[in-house]
């Protein structure tokens, strides 16, 4: 069977691209794209970089799953791809649908994104049937990398962080101070990704009692804001997609158990699952 598929999983920080044809699978990674925090040129630049890296043949079927996709933004994303691949069939879907297909394939479940941002939905094996609202990193994104980092920054600057953790943090970020932090946060691009860049420190120290409590508080806030309101009648497993879900899965399991919920799959990057999902549709 002859086919040419381009599958994109675009988060706010990074985007994974897979080009699949009868010869094999080729991968490419670019900076992320979120229409709420980026400009169209950012996606155009990534497509140009892709064209310089991989040889892509048409006719082409493009499946784009992205953060920030909605009825207000999907047409603009479609037009960008159409300009570069005028003969391609282009499908624009949300990152949460991509996460659901990667984590559950064609089975029902509760699917959560926990990366730079966060989101949750109920997936019936075919489509999203219920989803909570997401409000972005400024007032929402509970349980995400940006949310965890905000709690860390407040603890650090409000002098609530224990002395041994302050010492570790200062060693890890020797040039860090309040002025540079606020200047970068409020004046530079991608402030949510900048916040999330501090999560490796939390990961390295996740079993410290203070850090563990900070993590669990954030995760429980996510459960309360995004999973409990879904009011699922079945005892569905809860699956996680994204680096915060993957690297902090022991804490997610503890938080879920306190609400009598069953954890499912923890997947760092959904792109591999999406390749298998779309391959299955070709059979």
C-alpha positions in Angstrom: 0.0 0.0 0.0 1.3 3.4 -1.0 0.9 6.1 1.6 2.5 9.3 2.8 1.6 10.5 6.3 2.9 13.4 8.2 1.9 13.3 11.9 2.6 16.2 14.3 2.3 16.4 18.0 2.8 20.0 19.0 3.1 21.1 22.6 3.9 24.6 23.8 7.6 23.7 24.3 8.4 21.1 21.7 6.8 19.5 18.6 7.5 16.0 17.3 7.0 15.3 13.6 6.9 11.9 12.0 6.9 11.3 8.3 5.7 7.8 7.4 5.7 6.3 3.9 6.1 2.8 2.4 9.9 3.0 2.9 10.0 3.7 6.6 9.6 6.2 9.4 11.5 9.5 9.7 11.4 11.8 12.7 12.0 15.5 13.3 11.7 17.7 16.3 11.2 21.4 16.4 10.3 24.1 18.9 6.6 23.9 20.0 3.7 25.8 18.7 0.6 27.1 20.6 -1.5 29.6 18.7 -2.3 31.3 22.0 1.3 32.0 22.8 3.2 31.9 19.5 2.9 33.7 16.2 2.1 32.0 12.8 5.7 32.5 11.6 6.9 30.1 14.4 5.0 27.2 12.8 6.0 28.3 9.3 9.7 28.3 10.3 9.3 24.7 11.7 7.8 23.6 8.4 10.7 25.1 6.5 13.1 23.3 8.8 11.3 20.1 8.2 11.5 20.6 4.4 15.3 21.1 4.8 15.7 17.9 6.9 13.3 15.4 5.2 12.2 14.7 1.7 8.4 14.6 1.7 6.4 13.4 -1.2 2.8 14.1 -2.2 0.0 13.2 -2.2 0.2 13.7 1.5 -2.1 13.2 4.5 -1.3 15.5 7.4 -2.6 14.9 11.0 -1.8 17.8 13.3 -2.5 17.5 17.1 -1.7 20.7 18.9 -1.9 22.7 22.2 -4.2 25.6 21.9 -6.2 24.2 19.0 -9.9 25.3 19.0 -12.5 26.4 16.6 -11.0 29.9 16.8 -7.5 28.7 15.8 -7.8 25.6 13.7 -8.5 27.5 10.4 -5.3 29.5 10.7 -3.2 26.4 11.3 -4.9 24.7 8.4 -4.0 27.6 6.1 -0.3 27.5 7.1 -0.1 23.8 6.1 -2.2 24.3 3.0 0.3 27.0 1.8 3.2 24.6 2.0 1.3 21.4 1.0 -1.5 22.5 -1.3 -2.5 19.0 -2.4 -2.4 17.5 1.0 -5.4 16.4 3.1 -5.0 18.3 6.4 -6.7 17.4 9.7 -6.3 19.7 12.7 -7.2 18.2 16.1 -6.5 19.1 19.7 -3.6 17.8 21.7 -6.0 16.0 24.1 -7.5 13.9 21.3 -3.9 13.0 20.2 -3.1 12.1 23.8 -6.3 10.0 24.0 -5.5 8.1 20.8 -1.9 7.5 21.9 -2.8 6.3 25.4 -6.0 4.4 24.9 -5.9 3.6 21.2 -9.6 2.5 20.7 -10.4 1.9 24.3 -12.3 4.2 26.7 -10.5 6.1 29.5 -9.8 9.3 31.3 -6.9 11.0 29.6 -4.8 13.8 31.1 -2.1 15.9 29.6 0.6 16.9 32.1 3.5 18.7 30.5 4.2 22.4 30.2 0.4 22.8 30.5 -2.4 20.5 31.6 -5.8 19.2 30.5 -8.1 16.3 31.0 -11.0 14.5 29.2 -13.1 11.4 28.9 -12.4 9.4 25.7 -14.9 6.7 24.6 -12.5 5.0 22.3 -13.4 7.1 19.3 -13.9 10.7 20.4 -13.8 13.1 23.4 -17.2 13.0 25.1 -16.4 15.3 28.1 -13.7 17.7 28.9 -13.0 20.3 31.5 -12.1 23.9 30.7 -8.4 24.8 30.6 -7.5 28.4 31.5 -3.8 28.5 30.6 -0.7 29.0 32.7 -1.6 32.4 34.3 -4.6 31.2 36.3 -4.9 27.5 35.5 -2.8 24.5 34.2 -2.9 22.8 37.6 -0.5 19.9 37.9 1.6 21.1 35.0 5.3 22.0 34.8 4.5 25.7 34.8 2.2 25.3 37.8 4.8 23.3 39.7 7.4 25.9 38.9 5.2 28.8 40.1 4.8 27.1 43.5 8.6 26.6 43.6 9.3 30.2 42.8 6.9 31.5 45.4 8.5 29.2 48.0 11.9 30.4 47.0 11.2 34.2 46.9 8.8 34.2 49.9 11.6 32.4 51.9 9.5 29.3 52.6 11.9 26.9 50.9 14.0 25.0 53.5 17.7 26.1 53.7 19.1 22.9 52.2 16.9 23.3 49.1 17.8 26.9 48.7 21.4 25.9 48.7 20.8 23.2 46.1 18.8 25.6 44.0 21.5 28.4 44.1 24.1 25.8 43.1 22.0 24.7 40.2 21.1 28.3 39.0 24.1 30.4 40.2 23.1 33.6 38.2 19.4 33.4 39.2 17.9 36.4 41.0 14.5 38.1 41.3 15.1 40.9 38.7 16.3 38.5 36.0 13.5 36.1 36.8 10.8 38.7 36.5 12.4 40.3 33.4 12.5 36.9 31.6 9.0 36.0 32.8 7.2 39.1 31.8 9.1 40.5 28.8 10.4 37.5 26.9 8.5 35.0 24.7 7.0 31.7 26.0 6.9 32.5 29.7 5.0 29.2 30.4 7.9 27.2 28.9 10.4 29.3 30.8 8.6 28.4 34.1 8.5 24.7 33.1 12.3 24.8 32.6 12.7 24.7 36.4 11.0 21.3 36.7 14.2 19.3 36.4 15.1 20.7 39.8 11.8 19.4 41.2 12.4 16.0 39.5 15.9 15.7 41.0 14.6 16.5 44.5 11.1 15.0 44.2 11.5 12.7 47.3 12.5 15.6 49.6 9.6 15.9 52.0 9.0 19.6 51.2 9.2 19.1 47.4 7.0 16.0 47.6 4.3 17.9 49.5 4.5 20.8 46.9 4.1 18.2 44.1 1.2 16.4 45.7 -0.7 19.7 46.4 -0.4 20.7 42.8 -1.5 17.2 41.6 -4.5 17.1 43.9 -5.5 20.5 42.7 -5.5 19.1 39.2 -7.6 16.1 40.2 -10.1 18.5 41.9 -10.3 20.9 39.0 -10.0 18.6 36.0 -10.9 15.0 36.8 -13.6 15.1 39.5 -15.8 17.5 37.5 -15.9 15.0 34.6 -18.2 12.8 36.8 -17.5 9.6 34.9 -20.0 6.8 35.8 -17.7 4.0 34.9 -14.5 3.1 36.8 -12.2 4.2 34.0 -8.5 4.2 34.4 -6.7 7.5 34.4 -3.9 7.8 31.8 -1.2 10.5 31.6 0.7 12.0 28.6 3.6 14.3 29.0 6.9 14.7 30.9 5.2 15.7 34.2 3.0 12.7 34.0 5.9 10.4 33.1 8.6 11.6 35.5 6.4 12.2 38.5 4.2 9.1 38.0 4.7 7.8 41.5 3.3 11.0 43.0 0.4 10.9 40.5 -0.4 7.3 41.6 -0.4 8.4 45.2 -2.6 11.4 44.5 -5.1 9.3 42.5 -5.2 6.6 45.1 -6.4 9.1 47.7 -9.4 9.7 45.5 -9.9 5.9 44.9 -8.9 6.3 41.2 -7.0 3.7 39.2 -3.9 4.8 37.2 -3.4 3.6 33.7 -0.6 4.3 31.2 2.1 7.0 31.7 3.5 8.0 28.4 6.2 10.6 28.0 5.6 11.4 24.3 2.4 10.5 22.4 3.9 10.5 18.9 4.9 6.8 18.8 1.3 5.8 19.9 -0.1 8.2 17.2 2.0 6.5 14.5 0.6 3.1 15.5 -2.9 4.5 15.7 -2.8 5.9 12.2 -1.1 2.8 10.8 -4.0 0.7 12.1 -6.4 2.8 10.1 -4.6 1.9 6.9 -5.0 -1.8 7.3 
